[in-house]
Amino acid sequence: MPRVITAIDAHVDPEREADLLNGYREMFNEQQPDGMIGSMLLRGQGGAWRIQTTWRDFEAQMTVRASGRPPAALELLDPPGR
């Protein structure tokens, strides 16, 4: 089965970058979802950021989506109340 790559893009204000970096590190202190192969935090120009995640296959990624909990990467890049 082919791997699946998901990407979540966001603009992060410079004063929030330290929070983003710390939050990304904390995500990996938690148990990773079954089927997640890896994730990268990528920085672009002008405050552009991307969290790119590789999944074992489409079914693994859909199982996580069906859990009812928002993706951790999305919560990190778009926290509630912002």
C-alpha positions as CSV (number, residue, x, y, z in Angstrom):
1,M,0.0,0.0,0.0
2,P,1.3,3.5,-0.7
3,R,2.1,5.9,2.1
4,V,0.0,8.9,2.7
5,I,1.4,12.4,3.4
6,T,-0.7,15.1,5.0
7,A,0.2,18.7,5.4
8,I,-1.2,21.5,7.6
9,D,0.0,25.0,6.7
10,A,-0.3,28.1,8.8
11,H,1.1,31.6,9.3
12,V,2.7,32.0,12.7
13,D,3.5,35.4,14.1
14,P,7.2,35.7,15.2
15,E,6.2,36.2,18.8
16,R,4.5,32.8,18.8
17,E,7.3,30.8,17.1
18,A,8.8,29.7,20.5
19,D,5.4,28.4,21.5
20,L,5.1,26.5,18.2
21,L,8.5,24.9,18.6
22,N,7.9,23.9,22.2
23,G,4.4,22.6,21.4
24,Y,5.8,20.5,18.5
25,R,8.4,18.9,20.8
26,E,5.7,18.2,23.4
27,M,3.5,16.4,20.8
28,F,6.3,13.8,20.5
29,N,6.3,13.2,24.3
30,E,2.8,11.8,23.8
31,Q,2.0,8.4,22.4
32,Q,1.9,8.6,18.6
33,P,-1.2,7.3,16.7
34,D,-0.9,3.8,15.2
35,G,0.1,4.1,11.6
36,M,2.0,7.4,11.9
37,I,5.4,6.9,10.4
38,G,6.9,10.3,11.0
39,S,6.3,14.1,11.1
40,M,8.3,17.2,10.2
41,L,7.9,20.8,11.2
42,L,8.9,22.9,8.2
43,R,9.6,26.6,8.2
44,G,9.1,28.8,5.1
45,Q,9.6,32.5,4.6
46,G,7.6,35.3,6.2
47,G,6.1,33.2,9.0
48,A,4.9,30.3,6.9
49,W,5.0,26.9,8.7
50,R,4.0,23.4,7.7
51,I,3.6,20.2,9.7
52,Q,3.9,17.3,7.3
53,T,3.1,13.8,8.5
54,T,3.6,10.5,6.8
55,W,1.1,7.7,7.4
56,R,1.5,3.9,6.8
57,D,-1.5,4.0,4.5
58,F,-4.8,5.7,3.9
59,E,-6.7,3.5,6.3
60,A,-4.3,4.4,9.2
61,Q,-4.8,8.1,8.6
62,M,-8.6,7.7,8.3
63,T,-8.7,5.7,11.6
64,V,-7.2,8.7,13.4
65,R,-9.6,11.1,11.7
66,A,-12.6,8.9,12.7
67,S,-11.5,9.1,16.4
68,G,-13.4,12.4,16.7
69,R,-10.3,14.3,18.1
70,P,-8.9,17.1,16.0
71,P,-5.4,16.3,14.6
72,A,-2.7,17.4,17.1
73,A,-0.9,19.3,14.3
74,L,-4.0,21.3,13.6
75,E,-4.6,22.1,17.3
76,L,-1.0,23.2,17.5
77,L,-1.1,25.6,14.5
78,D,-4.6,26.9,15.2
79,P,-5.2,26.9,19.0
80,P,-8.7,27.5,20.4
81,G,-9.5,31.0,21.3
82,R,-7.1,32.5,18.9
